[in-house]
Amino acid sequence: MSFQKISGLAAIAAGATYIIGFWVYFSILGPAQYGSPAVPAANHVSFLADNQALMTLWNQVIYVLNAVLMVFIVIGLHRRLTGSGAIAQTASAFGLIWAGLILATGMLENIAIGQIVRLAEVDMDSAVALWRSTTVVSAGLGGGNEITGGMWIFALSLAGFQTRALPLAVNALGFLVGGAGIISTIPALSAATMVFGLGFIVWFIVAGLALILLKSPRQAQEA
């Protein structure tokens, strides 16, 4: 199996991590109002203590696993866009930076969960303070805004459009998703993060299928 096809499978798997993430959020975290500023922070800590295994597994899937898959995706797409020069290199740089931020977020969250739960047993005030600090740091790294991921997919789509190495549908969807990620840095447009996240599910699947079905640059030359 070529690395391009492996990257395609990784992209589809990455889309699945997003689906799992949204499913847990809307079915469990949303109804519990986990993370909502309208709910006392002590309630969030108690929820975390009661659902430690679930939250740890959730972080492993949406952050750690997703970051590992992202590395394969970024490199696979970079190899496919070899003819676009500096634009593809810029896109890949943002992609790898994003993968690193996602991985760092997952590692931070999982370490913090254990510390918060242990603190809650003896000092709830300290547990609440740690929960608040972790929430701010993790949001800044991998969820409060999507500028890094937005820049990656936007530059990637530009390179794909110039070289025609990716289908038009992949590039067009990438411009839309990337644009949503970039404008999510504007406080008044922070809701664009939802468009970014949901749109990425479709993009991952479409891009993954393209990588699996299209001939690699070497195969095209040999043909």
Disulfide bonds with the S-S distance in Angstrom:
none
